[in-house]
Structure formats: structure tokens, C-alpha cells
């Protein structure tokens, strides 16, 4: 597959791009009853996220392309399709995605904000 299925890309679940740590990405979010979230992001261009941390764990699995994780500005790992990584809560991190990367994220807390509330 070259894209996430259409049912996963409902406009009501679209993540507000202006509220992200990374520009140039398209994302959609689904909420758990415990405030956790799953997000599906597609990077249409090479993109770097701002350095940040969360009060909850963050799990990443790459579906297509590659995503490099930096912890405290030090390169830790480059994820390729099928690779996964867990960033513990409170850890300062950033990332860099190659153009065309698709990734699934799970957050142990509320991270993504919808474009349409």
C-alpha cells in the first residue's frame, strides 16, 4: 500500500497541522477511553520535529520510509518499515522523517488536536 486506507482519513479526525511539532505532515487521530491516542502520519516532504517531551509514553512504528529518533539531540536509531521504538515519558526527543514516510504513533496521553473539534 502507498497510503493509509480512506476510512482512516476522515476529515473529522484530521490533526490540526498548526498544533504540531513538525511541519509538512498530514495526520489523523483516534482516541482511547483512557485519554490515550493513536495517530497516523504521512510525511509528504523531508521533515524535522522540534525538540520536546511528553508526560506520557510515545510508541512509534514505521510503515513506509524511514524515521530517525534523537534523544537529547543525539541520534539514537533510524527506523525502517516494521521497526518500532518506545520513548518513555519525560524524555526530551525529536525526529527526522524522509519524504514519503508513513508512521503509526501511540501516545499514553492526549497529544494530537483535531482540526475540527
HELIX and SHEET records of a PDB file:
HELIX    1   1 UNK A    6  UNK A    8  5                                   3    
HELIX    2   2 UNK A   11  UNK A   13  5                                   3    
HELIX    3   3 UNK A   17  UNK A   19  5                                   3    
SHEET    1   A 5 UNK A  25  UNK A  31  0                                        
SHEET    2   A 5 UNK A  37  UNK A  43 -1                                        
SHEET    3   A 5 UNK A 102  UNK A 107 -1                                        
SHEET    4   A 5 UNK A  58  UNK A  64 -1                                        
SHEET    5   A 5 UNK A  84  UNK A  87 -1                                        
SHEET    1   B 4 UNK A  47  UNK A  48  0                                        
SHEET    2   B 4 UNK A  93  UNK A  97 -1                                        
SHEET    3   B 4 UNK A  66  UNK A  71 -1                                        
SHEET    4   B 4 UNK A  74  UNK A  80 -1                                        
END                                                                             
